Amino acid sequence: MNFKDFINNTIMDFSTKEFQNVKKLLIGEYLQFNFLENNQIDKLIFSEKLYDYLEKLELKTKIPFQKHLVYYSIFLDKLVSNKIAKAPKGNKKVMDPPLIPRARRYYDKAKVVGKKQFHSVHQLIDYCRVMFCLYNSALQSDSKQFENFDLSIDALSIEQIILNMKQEQAKKLNFQVAEFFSMNGIYSSEVFYLIMTIIVYCKLMESKIQGD
């Protein structure tokens, strides 16, 4: 999957409602339209801007889009991997196998998918749904590790997810959030992860409305 396929199956395929939502979330902080009013930005214009961004991202980072997706899955994995309860160790004297926590079962399946290349947007969306919901549950959990989680898309708050993703990235290098993203610039993996998260979230919300 290249970034043209990604754009065609997300932005160009969005309903009017989700297109307006993704515009609201991305324009200004991530994508700039200096000579157009918001109501002049249609799907084609927005897609061209996103295409230019992803093309420049590849050039500046020297990393192809597909590889960026691999790194994105690693980024998501690091957000949740240590916060999910591990499977209990089995006891050879007991016939019944130990009950694996629900969150661990979903995480283990998603991790297998994340280690492979994403060949379609649908595959990427399914993977991200599990990882977003796991991360959302981790943010809401009072304990260090959680066993169950809410797989409902309605439970997701994109504002909370993005805010915490920013804080996690900045904290690793002991930077303030604004300082960290100002230093790295828009054409960086860190900003790409946020843009991807927003677009995928909007695709998930649209899928919910369509009954997928």
N, C-alpha and C positions, 0 to 999 in steps of 0.2 A: 504494500500500500504506500503510495506516495502522497505528498500533501495536496495535490490536485484532487485525488480521490477523496481525501478527507474533507476538503472544502465542499466538494459536490454533494457529499452524503450528509453534510451537517448544515452549514450556512445556506446553501442553495436549496436545501430540502426543508428548511424550517417553515413552520406555519407563521402567519403574520404575528401572532402573539409572542412566540418564542424568538422570532427575529428581533422584535422590539426589545425583548428582555436581554438578548445577548448584546445588542447595541448599547443598552443602558449600562451593562456591566463592563464592557470593554472600551467604549469610546471615552477618551479623555485621559485615563490613567495608562492605558496600554496602546491604543491606536489613536492617532491624531488625524483629524480632517480639518485642515486650516481654512479651506475656502468653501466649505459646504455647510449648510444648515442641516440639522439632524433629519428633518423631513425630506431632504434631498438625497439622503444616503439610502439607496435601495440595495437589494441583495447582491446585484452584480458589482456595484461600486464597493460595497463592503468586502465582498469576496476578493476583488482585485487588491484591495489594501492588505488583506490577510495573506494573500498569495505573495505579495511583495515582502511582507514581514518574514514569512517562513523561508523565502528564497534568500534573503539577506542573513537570516539566522544560520542557514547552512553555510553560506560563504564566510561569515565572521567566525563561526565556531569550528568550521571544517568538519562538521559532523552531519551526515545525511539524515533526513527526516526519520527514516525507519529506525536508525540508531538512537535518535532522540527519544523515540517511543520506548525503546528498550530501557534507556536511562530513566525515563518517566516512570516506568513500572518499578524500577529499583527504588526510586524516590518514594513512591507510594508504599512500597513494601517496608521501607525503613520507618515510616510513620506509624505503622501498626504492629509490626512483627513482635516487638517486645511487650506489647500490651494485651496480647491474647493469651488466655490460659492454655497451658500445654496439656497434651493428652496424658492421662494418668498411666503409670507403668503397669503392665500386666502382671498378674500373679499366676504362675504356672499351676498352683494348687487349685485355682478357681477355674471352673469350666467356662463360665461366661466371660467374654472379652470386656475390658473396661469401656465405659461409656465416654466417648470423645465429646468434649464440649462443642456445641453447635457452632460457635464462632470459629473454633479451630478447624472444624470440618470444611466450612466455607472458605476459610483462609487458605488451607492446604490445596484445595482445588483451584482457587484463583492463582495461587503462586505458580502452579504448574503451567497455567496459561500465560502468566506474565513472563516466564522464562523463554517463551518462544516468540517468534516474530508475529506481529499482528497483521494478518492478511486481509482483514476487512474491518470496516468501521463498526459493524455489528459485534464482532468479536471484542474489539476494544471497549465498546460501550458496556457489554456484559461484564467484562473484567472490572472496569472502573466502578460500576454500580456496587459490586461487593466491597471493593476497597474503600470507596467513599463512605458506605454505610458502616463498615468496620471502624473507620477513622472517626466518624461522627459519634459512634457509641463509645469509643475510647475517650473522646473529649467530654462526654457526659458521665462517664463512670467515676464513682468515688474511690474505687479500689485501684490498685496498681495494674491488675489484670482482670479481664472480664471473660465470662464464659458464653453468654448469650448476646445477641445484638438484634437491632431492628433493621430489617431489609427493605422496609418501606421507603420509597423515594420521598414521600411526604415528610418524613422525619428529618430530611436534610436541610441544612441552612447554609446556602452558598457563602453568605457573608461571614459566618463563623468559621467555615472551612478555610476560606481564603485568608482570613485574619490569622488563624493559627498556623497555616502553612508558611505564611510570611515570617511569623515569629520563630518557628522551628528552624527555618533556613538562616535567619540572622543570628540566632542564639548559638549555633554551631561555631561561629567565628567571633563570638562576643561583640557583635555589632548591634546598634540600634536598627530597627527595621528600615527607616527612611534612609539612613546612611548606607546600609548594605545594598539596597536596590539602586540607589544613586550611583554607587561605586561600580556596580556590575553592568548597569545600562540595560536598555530594553532588549537588546539582541544577545541575551544570555540564556543559559539553560534554566536558571531560576525563574525568570519571567515567563519563559515558554511553558513551564509547568503550571503556572497560574492561569495563563491563557487557555491551555488545554483543559484544565479543570473546569473553567467557566463554560467553555463550549460543550464539553461532554455533559456537564450538569444540565444545560439547556436542552440537549438532545434527550437526556433521560426524562426530563419533565414533559417534553413533547411525546415521547413514547408512552408515558403514563396516560396522557390525554387520549391517545389513539388506541389505548387498550392493549399494548404489547405486553 
